[in-house]
């Protein structure tokens, strides 16, 4: 309803896309890291200067939501998810539409397992019970593996 729109449209805030305000990335990284590490029950991940520079060079087609997903992936993997952010700022042709290159043939089975479990958890919106159900494992198994991966950087896919 048009009249409802005008009742609700008291003030309009224009926020430029993340690619136009890359100076906000370090603060957003800190915010997302603190809030997501508490939610996921994992240790906070610290991005180094080189990783932040790489993030600032990226075009961010998914805007701030995409940055949040990169932080969540880093927390779950325990490392910078380099496969998510190409160094050039452009997606590689071999990557999937979601930007995940996927496992290669030189990965170990443990690395493939970790990669898959993290992707299923992401697809479940961070819901560990749902991810465990989709994977056919118990929630306790899921939590044990996530805890082990957050305590150790190995295996790194």
N, C-alpha and C positions, 0 to 999 in steps of 0.2 A: 504494500500500500504506500502510495506516494506521500500521504499525510504523515504516516508513521516515520518515514525516512526523515522528513523535515523536523519532526519532534525530537528525534534522536540525534540529528546532525547539528549539535550545538557548536562543536569545535572540530576542526579538521587539523590533524597533525601530519605533516609531510616529513617522512623519515627517508633519507637517501639510502639506496642499496648499500650493502656492506662493501662492495667493490669500490664505492666512492668515499668510504670512510675507514680505510684500513688501519688508521691509527687507533681505532676502537678494539681491534682484534686482541691485543694483550689483555685488556681489561675483561673482555668477553671470555677469553680463555680461562682466566682466573675465576670468574663467576661460575661458568659452567663446570669447571673442574671441582670446585668446592661443593656445589649443589649435587652434581651427579655422583661424586664419590661417596657422599653420604647416602644417597638413594640406592646406589648399587652395592654398597657395603664393601668397596674396594679402596685401596690406598690411592691418594691423589697422585696424579701424573704431572710432572713439570716439563713444559716445553722449553727447549733451549733456544738461544738467539737465532741459530740457523733455521730451525723449524718454524719459528715465528716469522722470519723473513720469507720463507717459502709459502707460508699461509697468507702473508700479505701480498704476495705476487699473484696469487690465484684469483680468478674472476668471480667466484662464488655465485654460480647460477641459481643455487638453492638458498641464497642469502643466509641469514643468521641461523636458520634451522639446519642448514647443511653444516655450518661450523659446529653447532651443538652435537650433531651426529659424529663429526670427526673427533670431538673431545670424548664422547661416550665410547667410541671405538678404541681410542687410545687408552682409556681407563680399563676397558675389558681386556685388551691385548697386553697392557703393561708396557707399551712402546708407542712411538710415533707411527701412525698408520700411513707410511709413505706411499703405499699403493692407492690411497684415496686422493692424494693431492699430487698430480704430476709436477715435476720441477719446472716445466715450461708454462704451466697454468692452463694447458689444454689437455683434454682427454686423449688417451691413445686409442687408435682404431680398434685394438684388440680387447679393450675394456667393454664391460657390459654397460647398458644404459644407466645403471645405478652407480657406475664409476668403480666397481670392484673388479679387479682383474681376475681374481680367483686363484686357486692353487695351481702351481705348476708341477710338472712331473718330477722335479728334484726335491719337492717337499717330503718330509717324513710323514708317516701316518699320524703321529701326534700333532704335527702342525696342521694337517688337513682337518683333524678332529676339532682342534681349537678354532680354526677359521670357521668351520661349519657351525659349531655351537654358538659362536659369537653372532654370526649372521642370523641364525634362528632366533636368538634372544632379541636381536634388533627388530626382526620381523614381528615378534610378539610384543613389541612396545615396551621391552624391559621386564615383562611379566615372566618371572622365573618358572612358575608353575606351568604356565601355558607353553613355554619353550621346552620344558622337560617333557610335557605330554607329547608335543610334536616330535621330539627326538626319541621318544620311547624309553626314557630313563626316569629315575625318581628325581624329585626336586632336590633331595639330599645329595645325590650324585652331582647334579648340576651345580649346586652351591659349593660342594667340595672342589670341583674342578675350577670354578671361577676363583675361589679363594687361593688355590694353589697357583693359578696363573697370575694372580695379582701379587703374590709373594715372590714369585720367580719370573724373570723375563723369558724363561724358556718354556716351551719351544716358541720361537718367533716365526710365524709364517711370512 
